[in-house]
Amino acid sequence: MSSASALPRDAAARPAELARLRRVRDRIDREHAQPLDVEELARGEHMAAGTLSRRFKEAFGETPYSYLMTRRVERAMALLRRGDVTVTNASLAVGSSSPGTFSTRFTELVGLSPSEYRARAADSPVDLPTCVIKHAVRPVRNREAATALPA
């Protein structure tokens, strides 16, 4: 890893850098349904888009775009578990402009298509607390899940 892309090593600069990155992450959490792109997020923190992407990934393990897509899929999963929301409406509600692209990303993260997920969720117990369900079904990128398995 080059020193140009690493988080600041200076003890005084590192907390400020992490605070900037947390503000970006918090903005994604708040505005996930809005049109967001890395350039806009970077401008909000007076950073270059490439620098933001590298530093965000170093701090949180995924790029800002991946984090945004994971949040959108996570929120869509909650909507689909309700059972009264269509896949198209769920994708639009979480900020996706294309239901087809959203379905592809959803399937990549969850391992099921949104329609399959919705059908399976209808058969799941509904008396569990939402926080338990959310933790148990949090989307994990398939390639990350594979590396988490013991060798």
VMD Tcl script that draws the C-alpha trace (Angstrom):
set ca {
  {0.00 0.00 0.00}
  {1.49 3.32 -0.97}
  {1.86 6.02 1.62}
  {-0.09 8.43 -0.63}
  {-3.26 6.36 -0.26}
  {-2.85 5.30 3.38}
  {-4.69 6.96 6.21}
  {-2.59 9.65 7.88}
  {0.04 8.22 10.18}
  {0.28 11.50 12.11}
  {-1.57 10.99 15.40}
  {-3.22 14.42 15.10}
  {-4.35 13.95 11.48}
  {-5.80 10.43 11.74}
  {-8.82 11.28 13.96}
  {-9.73 14.18 11.66}
  {-9.49 11.92 8.59}
  {-11.64 9.25 10.23}
  {-14.20 11.88 11.23}
  {-14.46 12.97 7.59}
  {-14.95 9.38 6.48}
  {-17.60 8.78 9.17}
  {-19.45 11.88 7.92}
  {-19.48 10.36 4.43}
  {-20.72 7.02 5.80}
  {-23.39 8.77 7.88}
  {-24.52 10.74 4.83}
  {-24.87 7.51 2.85}
  {-26.93 6.03 5.70}
  {-29.21 9.09 5.82}
  {-29.52 9.75 2.10}
  {-29.35 6.21 0.65}
  {-32.58 6.76 -1.27}
  {-31.26 9.93 -2.92}
  {-29.10 9.98 -6.05}
  {-25.56 9.78 -4.63}
  {-22.27 9.26 -6.38}
  {-18.70 9.17 -5.16}
  {-17.85 12.51 -6.79}
  {-20.66 14.27 -4.90}
  {-19.72 12.60 -1.62}
  {-16.09 13.59 -2.11}
  {-17.00 17.20 -2.94}
  {-18.93 17.38 0.32}
  {-15.71 16.65 2.21}
  {-13.40 18.61 -0.12}
  {-11.62 15.46 -1.30}
  {-10.85 13.93 -4.67}
  {-13.15 11.02 -5.55}
  {-10.26 8.57 -5.88}
  {-8.83 9.59 -2.52}
  {-12.22 9.21 -0.86}
  {-12.71 5.74 -2.35}
  {-9.28 4.52 -1.25}
  {-9.45 5.95 2.24}
  {-13.05 4.83 2.78}
  {-12.12 1.28 1.78}
  {-9.09 1.32 4.09}
  {-11.24 2.50 7.00}
  {-14.42 0.47 6.44}
  {-13.44 -2.44 4.21}
  {-15.49 -1.46 1.16}
  {-15.77 1.45 -1.24}
  {-18.39 4.17 -0.76}
  {-20.34 2.82 -3.74}
  {-20.33 -0.73 -2.33}
  {-21.41 0.60 1.05}
  {-24.27 2.53 -0.58}
  {-25.44 -0.54 -2.50}
  {-25.25 -2.69 0.63}
  {-27.37 -0.16 2.55}
  {-29.92 -0.01 -0.28}
  {-30.19 -3.79 -0.43}
  {-30.46 -4.00 3.36}
  {-33.35 -1.50 3.38}
  {-35.03 -3.27 0.45}
  {-34.81 -6.55 2.35}
  {-36.74 -4.98 5.23}
  {-39.41 -3.70 2.83}
  {-39.71 -7.07 1.08}
  {-40.06 -8.89 4.42}
  {-43.23 -6.88 5.04}
  {-44.83 -8.68 2.11}
  {-46.98 -5.78 0.91}
  {-44.31 -4.12 -1.24}
  {-43.48 -5.19 -4.79}
  {-39.90 -5.66 -5.89}
  {-40.20 -2.64 -8.21}
  {-41.59 -0.43 -5.44}
  {-38.88 -1.60 -3.03}
  {-36.14 -0.82 -5.53}
  {-37.54 2.65 -6.18}
  {-38.04 3.31 -2.46}
  {-34.36 2.70 -1.74}
  {-33.13 4.96 -4.52}
  {-32.52 2.62 -7.42}
  {-33.36 4.12 -10.79}
  {-33.36 0.74 -12.54}
  {-35.23 -2.26 -11.08}
  {-33.20 -4.59 -13.32}
  {-29.84 -3.31 -12.09}
  {-31.14 -3.34 -8.53}
  {-32.25 -6.96 -8.91}
  {-28.79 -7.92 -10.16}
  {-27.08 -6.22 -7.20}
  {-29.60 -7.69 -4.75}
  {-28.97 -11.20 -6.07}
  {-25.19 -10.64 -5.93}
  {-25.34 -9.63 -2.26}
  {-28.10 -11.85 -0.92}
  {-27.78 -14.95 -3.08}
  {-31.48 -14.86 -3.96}
  {-33.41 -12.70 -6.37}
  {-35.63 -10.08 -4.72}
  {-38.72 -12.10 -5.72}
  {-37.30 -15.29 -4.20}
  {-36.31 -13.40 -1.05}
  {-39.81 -11.92 -0.72}
  {-41.42 -15.37 -1.16}
  {-39.14 -16.97 1.44}
  {-39.66 -14.10 3.87}
  {-43.41 -14.73 3.72}
  {-42.77 -18.18 5.23}
  {-40.41 -16.88 7.94}
  {-41.44 -16.33 11.55}
  {-42.72 -12.80 12.02}
  {-42.60 -12.74 15.81}
  {-38.85 -12.13 15.98}
  {-37.68 -8.61 16.81}
  {-36.66 -6.59 13.77}
  {-33.15 -6.06 15.16}
  {-32.63 -9.85 15.32}
  {-33.88 -10.38 11.77}
  {-31.79 -7.46 10.47}
  {-28.62 -8.87 12.04}
  {-29.27 -12.41 10.81}
  {-29.98 -11.47 7.20}
  {-27.53 -8.58 6.72}
  {-26.22 -8.81 3.17}
  {-22.62 -9.90 2.75}
  {-20.87 -9.74 -0.59}
  {-20.42 -13.28 -1.88}
  {-16.66 -12.93 -2.41}
  {-16.26 -11.60 1.15}
  {-18.31 -14.42 2.62}
  {-16.10 -16.97 0.86}
  {-12.92 -15.49 2.34}
  {-14.39 -15.53 5.83}
  {-14.55 -19.34 5.85}
  {-11.74 -21.19 7.65}
  {-9.01 -22.53 5.37}
}
mol new
graphics top color blue
foreach p $ca { graphics top sphere $p radius 0.5 }
foreach p [lrange $ca 0 end-1] q [lrange $ca 1 end] { graphics top cylinder $p $q radius 0.2 }
display resetview
